[in-house]
Amino acid sequence: MHTQDAAAQSARSAPDTQPPGPDEQPAPPARSRGAALVGWVVTIALNVVAPIVTYNALHDHGWSEFSALLVSGCLAGARQRRSLRVAPPSR
């Protein structure tokens, strides 16, 4: 009898470890307004401004329009691909 009571008591005191239901979503990570603004500025600078500056610099140095567009687009794509990398899980 004693073991049944102990098992029942430990089951009642065990923390709820079930995953959240489909309607429950975790809260977004806390991020200050300044950090969000810096993130947007960096994103726009690397994905919009840098390819335009790269194209203009290459075209001004005698590259054809096609070559300058190709290189500036590839550099923007490489930056995007690099930012999408997933870090390996830590152990």
Secondary structure, DSSP 8 states (H G I E B T S, - for coil): -HHHHHHHHHHHHS-------TT---------HHHHHHHHHHHHIIIIIHHHHHHHHHHHTT--HHHHHHHHHHHHHHHHHHHT-------
